[in-house]
């Protein structure tokens, strides 16, 4: 069966869907967020088999499939592994563009954390840049209790 749509003008309807929801962060993420909120520290889980250090914490090591139930504090400083710059303002971006997102490997971790980078011009961001977390003055218990990461001089 062949359908010919050459005579049909497509109708385009623009809309948005707002789907508010709540979810349980779970035991691992709850501890991670609570320590950021209450102590301005970043915690990681470790795998006792392969010695990976997970930030954000993982409940189970994805390589060894064993519980990653040992907790350690990692540094709030780290290195940008890669980054991107959002230059189009979207409603999902709570910050004004340009917005810099980076994968940051914190000192002491073997994985990376996706977060904002600020206090730097987009053209000055580079892979290998050293950054440090700036914690929120009004923490509420979530990843945004780290306002952003800022460049540091070493």
SULGINOR-V8049 format. One record per backbone hydrogen bond with DSSP energy under -1.0 kcal/mol. NH is the residue of the N-H (numbers start at 1). CO is the residue of the C=O. E is the energy in kcal/mol with one decimal. If there is no record, write none. Layout:
nh=NH co=CO e=E
nh=NH co=CO e=E
//
This chain:
nh=8 co=5 e=-1.7
nh=30 co=26 e=-2.2
nh=31 co=27 e=-1.9
nh=32 co=28 e=-2.1
nh=33 co=29 e=-2.9
nh=34 co=30 e=-2.6
nh=35 co=31 e=-2.3
nh=36 co=32 e=-1.7
nh=37 co=33 e=-2.6
nh=38 co=34 e=-3.1
nh=39 co=35 e=-2.5
nh=40 co=36 e=-1.3
nh=44 co=72 e=-3.0
nh=45 co=54 e=-1.5
nh=46 co=70 e=-2.1
nh=47 co=52 e=-2.1
nh=51 co=47 e=-1.5
nh=54 co=45 e=-3.3
nh=61 co=66 e=-2.8
nh=65 co=61 e=-2.2
nh=68 co=59 e=-2.6
nh=69 co=67 e=-1.1
nh=70 co=46 e=-1.0
nh=72 co=44 e=-2.4
nh=74 co=42 e=-2.7
nh=75 co=107 e=-2.1
nh=78 co=131 e=-2.6
nh=79 co=105 e=-2.1
nh=80 co=129 e=-2.4
nh=81 co=103 e=-3.2
nh=84 co=101 e=-2.5
nh=86 co=99 e=-3.0
nh=93 co=90 e=-1.7
nh=99 co=86 e=-2.4
nh=101 co=84 e=-2.7
nh=102 co=115 e=-2.7
nh=103 co=82 e=-2.4
nh=104 co=113 e=-2.9
nh=105 co=79 e=-2.7
nh=107 co=77 e=-2.9
nh=109 co=106 e=-2.5
nh=110 co=53 e=-2.4
nh=111 co=53 e=-1.1
nh=113 co=104 e=-2.5
nh=115 co=102 e=-2.3
nh=117 co=100 e=-2.0
nh=118 co=149 e=-2.4
nh=124 co=121 e=-2.1
nh=125 co=122 e=-1.2
nh=128 co=80 e=-3.0
nh=129 co=126 e=-1.8
nh=131 co=78 e=-2.6
nh=132 co=150 e=-2.5
nh=133 co=76 e=-2.6
nh=134 co=148 e=-3.0
nh=136 co=145 e=-3.1
nh=145 co=142 e=-2.0
nh=146 co=143 e=-1.6
nh=147 co=134 e=-1.9
nh=148 co=134 e=-1.1
nh=149 co=116 e=-2.0
nh=150 co=132 e=-2.8
nh=152 co=130 e=-2.0
//
